[in-house]
Amino acid sequence: MRLSKDQSVKMIQELDERKDFEVAKSDVSNLELKKPSFWSRGHIVITRQTGDAIKIIIASKKDFKDLVALMSQFSPTQMTIR
């Protein structure tokens, strides 16, 4: 699913209001996304150039799809989906 420019802008504004941390694009070395299933939650792991990682749990399949769309636009070459 690809988001329109308006949808992307709106989603980024909503996320910006609720952000808990910030990582510069140049500081990201890897993005790993794991799809949530009926039995387990998914996650996104953002690994920094320093090797430090931030793990965020994803419970909703819709949230996962939205994150995949955003991360695909952000940095498709650094993204791994499991």
N, C-alpha and C positions, 0 to 999 in steps of 0.2 A: 504494500500500500504506500503510495507516494502522497504526501501532503501538499496542498496548494500553498502558495506563498502566504496568503492570508491566514490559513490554518497554522502554518509554522510560526508566524509572528505571534498569533494569539497564544499558542501553546508555550512558546518561549516566555512571553510576558507572564503567564500564569505560573510557570515554573520559577521564574525569577523572583516572584513575590514569596515563594515558599522555600527558597534554597537554604540548605544547611551548610554547604561548602562550595568552593569554587576551585576548579583546576583549569589552568590555561591550556589551550589546544596544543601549544608547543611543548607542554609538560607531559602530555599523554603518550605513553609508549604502546599500550595495548588496551583494547576493549573486549571483554568477554561477556556475551549474553547467553543465559540459559533459560529456555522456555519453561514456564510453569506448567505443571501437569495436574491431573486429578489427585495424584499421590504426594506431590512435592511442590514447593515453591520454586520459582525461578530466581534469577539474580542478574545483576550487571556488576562486573568487577572492572574498575578503572585503575589501571596500573600506571604509575608515574614513571618518568625517566629515572628517578632515584631508586625505583624498585618498590616503593611504598604502594600499597593497594587499598582502595576503598571499595567495599562490597555493599550493595544495596539490594535488599530482597524485593522481589516482584511476585505478587500473588495473583494478579489479574492478567488474563490472556490479552485483553484489550490494551492494558498498559504496556505489555510486552510488545505488541504490534506497533504501538505508537513510538516506543523507544527504538525499535529497530528502524523505523522510518527516519527518526531524527538522527540516529547514529550513522545511518547510511549516508546521509547528507553531510554530517560532521566529518567523518573520516572512515570511508568504506575500506581502505587498505589496512587499517589497524583493527578492524572489527572481526571477531570470531563468534559464530553462533553455534551453540551446542544443543 
